[in-house]
Amino acid sequence: MSPKKRFIINKKEYYLDKESILQKFKNFTPDLVRKHYVEINGKKVGVKQAIYEVLEIRKTAFTSSFASSILERLGFEIKSLE
């Protein structure tokens, strides 16, 4: 198990690891991807959804760029539909 990494979103502290994201989407149908995504358990998951579903926060609380940077720090590869 990889160590949890610390993130600050809207002045609130969160700890997250790659395994938490993988587990959350194990039996989960993701929303339709619009542009950027990560592949989780063979499914395309939007970068913002990969974060807000796990942390249980509003998707408007952060940007796609910030979500991408979190996911990259956790070892995910960001992909694009383009």
C-alpha positions as CSV (number, residue, x, y, z in Angstrom):
1,M,0.0,0.0,0.0
2,S,1.3,3.4,-1.0
3,P,1.5,6.2,1.6
4,K,-1.3,8.7,1.7
5,K,-0.4,12.1,0.3
6,R,-1.7,15.4,1.8
7,F,-3.7,17.9,-0.2
8,I,-5.4,21.2,0.7
9,I,-8.6,22.0,-1.1
10,N,-10.4,25.2,0.0
11,K,-8.3,25.5,3.2
12,K,-9.3,21.9,4.2
13,E,-6.8,19.1,4.6
14,Y,-7.3,15.8,2.9
15,Y,-5.2,12.6,2.7
16,L,-5.5,10.3,-0.3
17,D,-3.7,7.4,-1.8
18,K,-4.0,5.6,-5.2
19,E,-5.6,2.5,-3.6
20,S,-8.5,4.5,-2.2
21,I,-9.4,5.7,-5.7
22,L,-9.0,2.3,-7.3
23,Q,-11.3,0.8,-4.6
24,K,-14.0,3.5,-4.9
25,F,-14.4,2.8,-8.6
26,K,-14.2,-1.0,-8.4
27,N,-18.0,-1.4,-8.7
28,F,-18.9,2.1,-9.8
29,T,-20.1,3.4,-13.2
30,P,-18.4,6.7,-13.9
31,D,-20.0,9.7,-15.6
32,L,-19.4,10.5,-19.3
33,V,-15.9,11.9,-19.7
34,R,-15.7,15.2,-21.5
35,K,-12.0,15.8,-22.0
36,H,-9.4,14.5,-19.5
37,Y,-9.6,11.2,-17.7
38,V,-7.7,8.5,-15.9
39,E,-8.2,4.8,-16.5
40,I,-9.4,3.0,-13.4
41,N,-10.2,-0.7,-13.4
42,G,-10.5,-0.5,-17.2
43,K,-13.0,2.5,-17.1
44,K,-12.5,6.1,-18.2
45,V,-13.1,8.3,-15.2
46,G,-13.0,12.1,-15.5
47,V,-10.2,13.7,-13.5
48,K,-12.6,15.7,-11.3
49,Q,-14.9,12.8,-10.6
50,A,-11.9,10.6,-9.6
51,I,-11.3,13.1,-6.8
52,Y,-14.7,14.4,-5.7
53,E,-16.3,10.9,-5.4
54,V,-13.5,9.7,-3.1
55,L,-13.2,12.8,-1.0
56,E,-17.0,13.4,-1.0
57,I,-16.7,17.1,-1.8
58,R,-18.5,19.3,-4.4
59,K,-17.0,19.1,-7.8
60,T,-17.0,22.9,-8.0
61,A,-14.6,23.1,-5.0
62,F,-11.5,22.6,-7.3
63,T,-10.4,22.8,-10.9
64,S,-9.7,20.1,-13.4
65,S,-6.0,21.2,-13.5
66,F,-5.8,20.8,-9.7
67,A,-7.5,17.3,-9.9
68,S,-5.0,16.3,-12.6
69,S,-2.0,17.4,-10.5
70,I,-3.3,15.3,-7.5
71,L,-3.8,12.3,-9.7
72,E,-0.4,12.6,-11.2
73,R,1.2,12.8,-7.7
74,L,-0.7,9.6,-6.9
75,G,0.8,7.8,-9.9
76,F,-2.1,8.0,-12.4
77,E,-1.5,8.9,-16.1
78,I,-3.8,11.7,-17.3
79,K,-5.2,11.0,-20.8
80,S,-7.3,13.0,-23.2
81,L,-10.2,12.2,-25.5
82,E,-8.7,14.4,-28.2
